[in-house]
Every structure is written in structure tokens, then in C-alpha cells.
Amino acid sequence: MQVNQTTNRAAISMPSKYQWMVILTLQSSPHYISRDEQQTQK
């Protein structure tokens, strides 16, 4: 069972709503959020 890979693929396929959840989960990592924001702008 490759649930991890499926979840990762879903996160990439899903809209920014899913990304928001990830950002909220990694709120203690401002550096990670900055990276995500840059990718969203691209």
C-alpha cells in the first residue's frame, strides 16, 4: 500500500485549499510557508 505517495499526489493535484491545510499544520515553519508562497506565485 502506497498511501503516502497517493496523499502527496493529491496535495499537488488539489487546489490551494489543501495547501492551506498543510501550511496551517506547518505553521511553526515560516521558511516552508515562504517557499510555498513563492511556488503559488509562479
MODELLER restraints for C-alpha pairs under 7 A, 6 or more apart:
rsr = mdl.restraints
at = mdl.atoms
rsr.add(forms.Gaussian(group=physical.xy_distance, feature=features.Distance(at['CA:11:A'], at['CA:18:A']), mean=6.10, stdev=0.5))
rsr.add(forms.Gaussian(group=physical.xy_distance, feature=features.Distance(at['CA:11:A'], at['CA:19:A']), mean=6.79, stdev=0.5))
rsr.add(forms.Gaussian(group=physical.xy_distance, feature=features.Distance(at['CA:23:A'], at['CA:33:A']), mean=6.09, stdev=0.5))
